[in-house]
Every structure is written in C-alpha cells, then in structure tokens.
Amino acid sequence: MTDHITIQHTARQQAEEDFHRLQHKRKWIIGVLALLCLTAFCFDIALGPSSLAIKDVLIGLFNSSAVDDGTKVIIWQIRMPYAIMAVLVGMALSLAGAEMQTILNNPLASPFTLGVSASATLGAALAIIAGISIPGVPDNWIISVNAFLFAFASVLLLQAVSKWLHAGVGILVLFGIALVFTFNALVALLHYIATPEALQQVIFWSMGSLARSNWDKVQLLTIVLVVVLPFSFSAAWKMTALRLGEDRAAGFGINVQRLRFASLFRISLLAATAVAFVGTIGFIGLVGPHIARMLIGEDHRYWFPASLLTGALIMSLSSIASKMLIPGVLLPIGIVTALAGVPLFIYLIIKKGRRM
Amino acid sequence: MEQLILKNITAGYPGKSNIISGINAGPFKPGVITALVGPNAAGKSTLLRSMAGLLKAQGEMQWNQKNILHLSLREKAALISYMPQYLPQDIELNAIESLISALKASSFDQISVRLPEARKKAFDVLEQMDLVELAMEPLNQLSGGQRQMISLAQAIIREPAILLLDEPTSALDLQHQVAVMQLVKEYAAKGKIVMMVLHDINLATRWSDELLVLHKGKIAAHGKPNEILNASLLASVYNVNAIVETLQSGQIQVHVESLIK
C-alpha cells in the first residue's frame, strides 16, 4: 500500500514537472517565432530593386541619422510601410482565422474560405466600376472603405444566420462557402460590364498587394489590432473550453451564443480592415493558425499569440518571395500566398477526411 | 436535507411538439444514483438537457426549496455538471489542459479560481481517479475508454452537487464500462446526486440505486429496480417479452426473449 502511494506521488510529480516544462517550451517557441518575424521583417526591408545590407537596415532602423539620405528614404518612406503592413495583415488575418476555426469548430474555416475576402472584392469592384462615392469619404479611400463595409457586412450576415435561424456551426460553414460563390459570381458580372481600364484595376485589386500601403493605413490597422487583441486574449480560456464541445462548454457556465457573437465581431473587424487595405490575400488565416497549432497546441493563451506571429512571419516571407521570384518584378503578394497556401489547404482537407 | 425535485417539467425543440411533458419526479437524494432508461425517443436526453439548462424548459426544478431550472448557465455551473455523450476527437489539448480550462472557463471562474489552484485541483482529480498517467496525453491520442474517463474528470472537477451523465458508457468495452461506472459510484458516495441516461438496462440495474423509466415523454415508473421492474412494465414500455430474474447477489437481471407481435 505504501509503495503504491509513493509510486502515485512520484507519477504526479513527474506529470507536474512535464507540464511545467511544456509551458516553458511554449514560451520559448513564441520567443523564437517573434525573433524569426523580426529577422524576416529586416530582410523584407533590405530586399528590393536596390538591395540594402542588413547592417545598414539595422542602423537605419535604430539610428536613422547614421545612414545616408537615400538609404533613409528607402527604409522609412518606401519599404517600411509595406513591411509593417505585411506583418500587421498577417497578424490580423491569422488571428481572425484562429478565432473562426474555434467558434465554427472547423479547421478549414478562415476569412478567405468563408467569403470575407470575396465580399471585400465585391465592395471594391463596385467602388471602382460603378464609381460610387460615399459622402464624407475622400476619393482615395473610397475603395478601401467600400471593401471594408462589404467584408464587415458579410460577417454580420453570418452572425445573423447563426442567430435568427438557430443554425449550427456546420450550416454556418456551408453558408460561408455559398457566400464565396455568390460574391464571385457578382464580381464576374461586374467584370463583364466594366470598361477595360476599370476591369484592369479590379483584377489588380483582387490579386491582393501590399503596394497600396501607406502610413495612414498602417496606423488604422494597428489601432484595430490594439483594440481587438485584449478582448481576444481575455476570451482565451472560454475558447479553449469551447473546443471540448458546445454542450460541455455551456455546462461549464459559458454562454456560447454570446462568446460566438463577440468573436465574430472581432473577426469582422480584423479581417475586413486587413482585406480592405491590401485586397484578397488567401490562406494566411487558414495556414497561420494551423502551423501555430502544430507547434503549440490549442491552449488559446498560447495559440492566439503564436497564430499572430506565424501569420506575420508567413506574410513577411511571402513579401520577400514576391520580390525575389522574378528579379526586378514585384509580384502581387496574394498570388504568392495562394500558391504556397493551396498545397497546404489540400493537405488539411485530406488529413481531415481521413479522420472523418 | 438537500434534495432535488422535478415538478411539471415540459420541454421540446423549437417549432416541434413537446418531447417531454409534465414530468414530476423526486425527491432525488444525495448519494443516490438514478438511471434514466426507456426506449429511443422516450425523452431521456431531453430531460437531462433541460435540467442542465441546454434546452429551454417549463416547470420547476426544486433544490433546497428553490427553483433552479431557470438559473443562468453560469449560476447552474456551480451546482450542476452535464457530461455529453462524446468528447470531440480532434482536439490538440492534453488531458490536464482540458481540466484546467474546464475550471477556468467562465468569467466568474477566472476571477475566483486562480491558475495555480486550478492546476493543483486538476492534478488532484486525476490522482483521485487514478488517471495521473494520462495527464500529459493529448486528447486526440486517447483510446475511447480513456477519453470517456477524462471526460468524466472534466465533469466532476467542479465538484457539482448534481451530476448529469448522457450515456457515459456508450461505445465502451466491458472493462471500461465497469471502470467508468466505478468512478461514477465513488463520486456519488461523496454525497452527490447522480442521474445518468443508460441504454443497457442490465448495466442500469447493476450500477444504479433507482431507475426512472421514461416512455413517450412521460414517467412510466420510478423506484428501486427490484420494486418496479417486471415483465409487464417491460412489455408496455419496450414492447418485448422479457423475464426479470433476481440473482443470488440480489441483483436484478433482465432477459429479453422476443418482440411482442
């Protein structure tokens, strides 16, 4: 009997130590991810039509008076808004994807797969082709504002479906997919009636590009992230518990309806703002959270920050790739993320299919 | 003394006729395990889910002279725990994390239960259930039986006065059926009310103190197995010819012979 108790005790101690070590390991992983992001960010600034040495980039970042004016302009005025935008968009889309995957209980959910990007494109296309103007909105913001409104509305529509039709999460996912097709068809219709110039502009917009970044947009997206993040993080425990099943979570005292509503609201802000500024950037919201999950598991206290960082890292790397793939040509980043994301998407579907 | 009484409970799904109506039962006393049995669609799970607050219901659920049927989920979570039939399979959490998140789930808990306490309590529960070796196992790699035991741990970690289990042994082999039932019995022995939906009537007579037999949304019988189970009850509820036998141990055994034509 005594022996049994001693064994039990050490087994517990062992498990507690293992758990402690696991928590520690996760903090390290997050640290390493942050470091990788920073490195990729510096390379993103260094690379371009006129390459800079990483050393000059670092000096230029921390002590801009020590580099020549040309370098300073390249770093601070040309490349910095793009590079920061890449990081912020990666964060926003990846966190939105992570939240979506949890509340819809579906690893294939993301702003891209559920119609947020498609509706933003529709909004942008309407602004470009129909030339709508919204009172009080400056002309150079019309496209972004319209894209935002449409993207936001599409998530509100998902919310409405969930609330008023008492639809389960499976229905919501299918509804999101139906949205994608509907909006794509409407965009095609607009293509058909558009003038060649407008058509070119719409197509370029829908490719997704960082070339539309500027400091104002960077600021706005930063504000959105700063406002949303505390709410996301404070919901981390509830979201983790929700993974154990909706009924079970309700049994723990969670108002699942309210949790889902608040999360969809955060998702709509994050995804709509990001997509409005840079256009369709696919698969970040799918792949970012998935990589983070493989690295760190689904304790949302770690998974959310890790998803932010993987999203930022993938976007920075894609931004670098978009400059390097064809020398002298800056590819729209949406093409790069889609090309890299599709194989992963298929892999996920196959893996999910095997489990079902 | 603490006891639970159900008065006139009526519930169903929106837009459809009520599945259970006018259920009066009780008192259910601490330390007593009640099995809800009956044919498919008799309303067993509906009754359980209404009690847990997962389904809107009318009526009264009296606990210490207070109607707790309409409490918010948060308030209910302090008293009642509901264990669904299955734990999802594709979760990337390990057992101990799932237990900690069960404790830290609602905003109320986040203030009242500090993280080190939650962690200690999670390990305590696993230790009491003799499951410490599963603590660090990812949920998606547990066997069906192990998953069900961790699922039970999640349900009892808050030490609810009333534990509701929806088919806790479905899809389990004999060994794990017994293992889960033993844990349920130990929990009831701490002076808790346990109500569980069971399909297997012999499992119900073996492990519960009382049976609540439901038929077409109403109570067909309620009491100790040896007092209420007989051939005519089984014939009217399940539409089968059956023999009810008392074993030497005093346990009741049901042998189903054939369908009633």
Interface residues (C-beta under 8 A of the other chain):
Chain A: Q8 A11 R12 A15 E16 D18 F19 L22 N105 P107 H166 W237 K238 T240 A241 R243 L244 G245 D247 R248 A249 A250 G251 F252 G253 I254 N255 R293 G297 E298 D299 R355
Chain B: P14 R49 A52 G53 L54 S72 L73 R74 E75 K76 A77 A78 I80 S81 Y82 M83 P84 Y86 L87 P88 Q89 D90 I91 E92 L93 N94 I96 E97 S98 S101 A102 K104 A105 S106 S107 F108 D109 Q110 R119 F123 L126 E127 D130 V132 E133 A135 M136 P138 Q154 A155 R158
